[in-house]
Amino acid sequence: MKTLFYSLLILTLFSSCSQDAGKVTLNGFPSGQWIDLTHTFDENTIYWPTAEKFSLDTVFEGMTEKGYYYSAFQYCAAEHGGTHLDAPIHFASGKNTVDQIPVDQLIGEAIVVDVSTKALVDRDYLISVDDFQTWEIQNGPIPDDVIVLLYTGYDQFWQNPIKYMGTDETGEQAVAKLHFPGLHPDAATWLSENRKIKAIGLDTPSIDFGQSTYFESHQILFKHNIPAFENVANLKQLPAKGSWVVALPMKIGNGSGAPLRIVGFLADK
């Protein structure tokens, strides 16, 4: 299945097209459903309390003196905010920067570990080794070269910072007030040492829980060059297994993170 997917993706993007009366159509790609896993970037996008928020300024918008419509904008944003990628260099010296992460590591089969029942009653829930072992009992061993996605249910609170991350305050003093679920360091160690995964992502602001002060799960995963996707949306729409993910960040040279456009794909059965 994996080889077929990549072959069809390459075929579609580079060679499988036909033209009919000026209309280009793509053939050969499996039918299915694309699911947007990305929150929109705008003035409501949630950022870490110490980060500058997203801003969009108008360069020009309207009719030009030559009589045609034109619009152009410029934006400013921190690397780490909204739906974004954390590159391993973020917490591990000498590991991959954004532009060094192989594209193959950002595209692949995905699994979803649903811990929402536990996390929604415990804002500080730590996703455990037991959660992964329970998933394996129900679905079989975590496949090699898979993208692991963690569904806590917190994406439903997007644009409500208090419910989503525990506080709507900004500045260094607000960091201590953060409360949201994350990955237990023991689980990060278990995944990185006992399973072969491409990347990991979840629907909260950080792979470490809100009250973390040493960001141990970041450190553990990133030492193994495993990038993380944070503030992912709509994970409820993906099954426990059988979906595919394409997660392409802005290719920032030497970046420690970047805005991310991530989508899931469910092929028709």
C-alpha positions as CSV (number, residue, x, y, z in Angstrom):
1,M,0.0,0.0,0.0
2,K,2.8,2.4,0.9
3,T,4.7,1.8,-2.3
4,L,1.5,2.2,-4.3
5,F,0.6,5.5,-2.6
6,Y,4.0,7.1,-3.3
7,S,4.0,5.8,-6.9
8,L,0.6,7.3,-7.5
9,L,1.5,10.6,-5.9
10,I,4.6,10.9,-8.1
11,L,2.6,9.9,-11.1
12,T,-0.1,12.4,-10.4
13,L,2.2,15.3,-9.7
14,F,4.7,14.9,-12.5
15,S,3.4,12.8,-15.4
16,S,-0.3,11.8,-15.2
17,C,-2.2,14.6,-16.9
18,S,-4.1,15.1,-20.1
19,Q,-5.5,18.2,-21.9
20,D,-9.0,18.4,-23.3
21,A,-10.0,21.7,-24.9
22,G,-7.5,23.6,-22.6
23,K,-8.6,21.8,-19.4
24,V,-6.0,19.9,-17.5
25,T,-7.1,16.8,-15.7
26,L,-5.1,14.6,-13.4
27,N,-5.4,10.8,-13.6
28,G,-4.2,7.8,-11.6
29,F,-4.5,9.2,-8.1
30,P,-6.6,7.1,-5.8
31,S,-10.1,8.5,-5.0
32,G,-10.7,9.5,-1.5
33,Q,-11.1,12.4,0.9
34,W,-8.6,15.1,1.8
35,I,-9.0,16.5,5.3
36,D,-7.5,19.9,6.3
37,L,-5.6,19.5,9.6
38,T,-4.5,23.1,9.7
39,H,-5.9,26.1,11.6
40,T,-6.2,29.3,9.7
41,F,-3.5,31.9,10.4
42,D,-5.1,35.3,11.3
43,E,-5.4,37.7,14.2
44,N,-7.0,35.0,16.4
45,T,-4.2,32.5,16.0
46,I,-2.9,31.2,19.3
47,Y,0.7,31.7,20.1
48,W,2.9,30.9,23.1
49,P,2.4,33.7,25.7
50,T,5.9,35.1,25.0
51,A,5.7,35.1,21.2
52,E,4.6,37.9,18.9
53,K,1.2,37.1,17.4
54,F,0.4,36.9,13.7
55,S,-0.2,40.2,11.9
56,L,-1.2,40.9,8.4
57,D,-0.6,44.4,6.9
58,T,-2.0,45.8,3.7
59,V,0.6,46.8,1.1
60,F,-2.1,47.6,-1.5
61,E,-5.8,46.6,-2.0
62,G,-8.1,48.1,-4.5
63,M,-8.2,49.4,-8.1
64,T,-5.0,50.5,-9.6
65,E,-4.6,53.7,-11.7
66,K,-4.4,51.4,-14.7
67,G,-7.9,50.1,-14.0
68,Y,-7.3,46.5,-12.7
69,Y,-7.8,45.1,-9.2
70,Y,-4.7,44.3,-7.2
71,S,-4.1,43.2,-3.6
72,A,-0.8,42.4,-1.7
73,F,-0.1,42.0,1.9
74,Q,2.8,41.4,4.2
75,Y,2.7,39.3,7.3
76,C,4.8,38.8,10.5
77,A,4.7,35.7,12.6
78,A,6.8,33.8,15.1
79,E,8.0,30.3,14.0
80,H,6.2,28.6,16.8
81,G,2.5,29.4,16.7
82,G,-0.7,28.3,15.1
83,T,-0.4,25.0,13.3
84,H,3.3,24.6,13.0
85,L,6.3,22.3,12.9
86,D,9.0,22.1,15.6
87,A,12.3,21.1,14.0
88,P,14.7,18.9,16.1
89,I,17.1,21.8,16.3
90,H,14.5,23.5,18.5
91,F,15.7,21.5,21.5
92,A,18.7,19.4,20.3
93,S,22.0,20.9,19.2
94,G,23.2,19.8,15.9
95,K,20.0,18.1,14.8
96,N,17.9,18.9,11.7
97,T,16.7,22.5,11.0
98,V,13.5,23.0,9.2
99,D,15.1,23.0,5.8
100,Q,17.2,19.9,6.6
101,I,14.2,17.6,7.4
102,P,13.8,15.1,4.5
103,V,10.5,15.6,2.7
104,D,10.0,11.8,3.0
105,Q,9.9,12.2,6.8
106,L,6.9,14.6,6.5
107,I,4.8,12.4,4.3
108,G,3.5,9.0,5.2
109,E,1.0,6.7,6.8
110,A,-0.5,7.9,10.0
111,I,-2.0,6.5,13.1
112,V,-4.2,8.4,15.6
113,V,-4.0,7.7,19.3
114,D,-7.3,9.0,20.9
115,V,-6.8,10.0,24.5
116,S,-9.6,12.6,24.5
117,T,-11.8,10.8,27.1
118,K,-8.9,11.1,29.6
119,A,-7.5,14.5,28.5
120,L,-10.8,16.4,28.5
121,V,-11.3,15.7,32.2
122,D,-7.7,16.4,33.1
123,R,-6.2,19.5,31.6
124,D,-2.7,18.3,32.6
125,Y,-3.1,14.8,31.3
126,L,0.2,13.1,30.2
127,I,-0.1,10.6,27.4
128,S,1.5,7.5,28.6
129,V,3.2,4.3,27.4
130,D,0.1,2.5,28.4
131,D,-1.9,4.6,26.0
132,F,0.3,3.4,23.1
133,Q,0.2,-0.2,24.3
134,T,-3.5,0.0,24.5
135,W,-3.7,1.3,20.9
136,E,-1.5,-1.6,19.9
137,I,-3.7,-4.2,21.6
138,Q,-6.6,-2.8,19.6
139,N,-4.9,-2.1,16.3
140,G,-1.7,-4.2,16.1
141,P,1.9,-3.0,16.4
142,I,2.7,0.6,15.5
143,P,4.1,0.3,11.9
144,D,7.6,1.4,11.1
145,D,8.0,4.8,9.4
146,V,4.6,6.0,10.6
147,I,3.5,9.5,11.6
148,V,2.0,9.4,15.1
149,L,-0.9,11.8,15.8
150,L,-2.3,12.3,19.3
151,Y,-5.9,13.4,19.6
152,T,-6.7,15.1,22.9
153,G,-9.9,16.8,21.8
154,Y,-8.6,20.3,22.6
155,D,-8.8,21.6,19.0
156,Q,-12.5,22.1,19.7
157,F,-11.4,25.0,21.9
158,W,-9.4,26.8,19.3
159,Q,-9.8,30.6,19.4
160,N,-10.6,30.4,23.1
161,P,-7.2,30.6,24.7
162,I,-8.5,30.0,28.3
163,K,-10.1,26.7,27.4
164,Y,-7.4,25.8,24.9
165,M,-4.2,26.5,26.8
166,G,-5.3,27.6,30.3
167,T,-4.8,31.4,30.0
168,D,-5.3,34.3,27.6
169,E,-2.5,36.3,29.2
170,T,0.7,37.2,27.5
171,G,4.2,37.7,28.7
172,E,6.6,35.5,30.8
173,Q,4.4,35.5,33.8
174,A,1.6,33.8,31.8
175,V,3.8,30.7,31.0
176,A,3.2,29.3,34.6
177,K,-0.5,29.5,34.0
178,L,-0.5,27.2,31.0
179,H,-2.6,24.0,31.3
180,F,-3.1,21.5,28.5
181,P,-2.3,17.8,27.8
182,G,1.0,16.6,26.4
183,L,3.2,13.6,26.0
184,H,4.9,12.0,29.0
185,P,8.7,11.9,28.7
186,D,8.6,8.2,29.4
187,A,6.3,7.7,26.4
188,A,8.6,9.9,24.3
189,T,11.5,7.6,25.3
190,W,9.5,4.5,24.6
191,L,8.5,5.7,21.1
192,S,11.9,6.9,20.1
193,E,13.8,3.8,21.4
194,N,11.3,1.0,20.8
195,R,9.4,2.1,17.7
196,K,10.6,3.6,14.4
197,I,8.4,6.7,13.7
198,K,8.9,9.6,11.2
199,A,7.2,12.4,13.2
200,I,4.7,13.1,15.9
201,G,1.9,15.6,16.2
202,L,-1.0,16.6,18.5
203,D,-3.8,19.1,18.9
204,T,-2.4,21.2,21.7
205,P,0.2,24.1,21.7
206,S,3.2,21.8,22.7
207,I,4.3,18.2,22.6
208,D,5.1,18.7,26.3
209,F,2.2,19.5,28.6
210,G,1.4,23.0,29.7
211,Q,3.1,22.8,33.1
212,S,6.3,21.4,31.8
213,T,9.4,23.5,32.7
214,Y,12.2,21.4,31.1
215,F,10.3,20.3,27.9
216,E,11.7,16.8,28.3
217,S,9.6,15.2,25.6
218,H,10.9,17.8,23.1
219,Q,14.5,17.0,24.2
220,I,14.0,13.2,24.0
221,L,12.3,13.2,20.6
222,F,14.5,15.8,19.0
223,K,17.7,14.0,20.0
224,H,16.4,11.3,17.7
225,N,15.7,13.8,14.9
226,I,11.9,13.3,15.2
227,P,10.1,16.5,14.4
228,A,6.8,17.5,16.0
229,F,3.6,19.1,14.7
230,E,1.7,21.2,17.1
231,N,-1.8,22.9,17.2
232,V,-3.0,20.3,14.6
233,A,-6.7,20.5,13.7
234,N,-9.5,18.0,13.0
235,L,-7.8,14.9,14.1
236,K,-11.2,13.5,15.1
237,Q,-11.9,13.0,11.4
238,L,-9.0,10.6,11.0
239,P,-9.3,6.8,11.9
240,A,-7.0,5.1,14.3
241,K,-5.1,3.7,11.3
242,G,-5.2,3.7,7.5
243,S,-4.9,7.5,6.8
244,W,-2.0,9.3,5.2
245,V,-0.5,12.7,6.1
246,V,1.3,15.4,4.1
247,A,2.8,17.9,6.4
248,L,4.8,20.6,4.6
249,P,6.2,23.6,6.5
250,M,7.5,26.8,5.2
251,K,11.1,26.0,4.2
252,I,12.9,28.4,6.5
253,G,16.7,28.1,6.2
254,N,18.2,27.2,9.6
255,G,14.7,27.5,11.2
256,S,13.9,26.0,14.5
257,G,10.2,25.8,13.4
258,A,7.8,27.0,10.8
259,P,4.1,27.5,9.9
260,L,2.8,24.2,8.7
261,R,0.1,23.2,6.1
262,I,-0.8,19.7,7.1
263,V,-3.5,17.6,5.4
264,G,-4.8,14.0,5.8
265,F,-5.9,11.7,3.1
266,L,-8.4,8.8,3.4
267,A,-8.5,6.6,0.3
268,D,-11.8,5.1,-0.7
269,K,-12.1,1.4,0.2
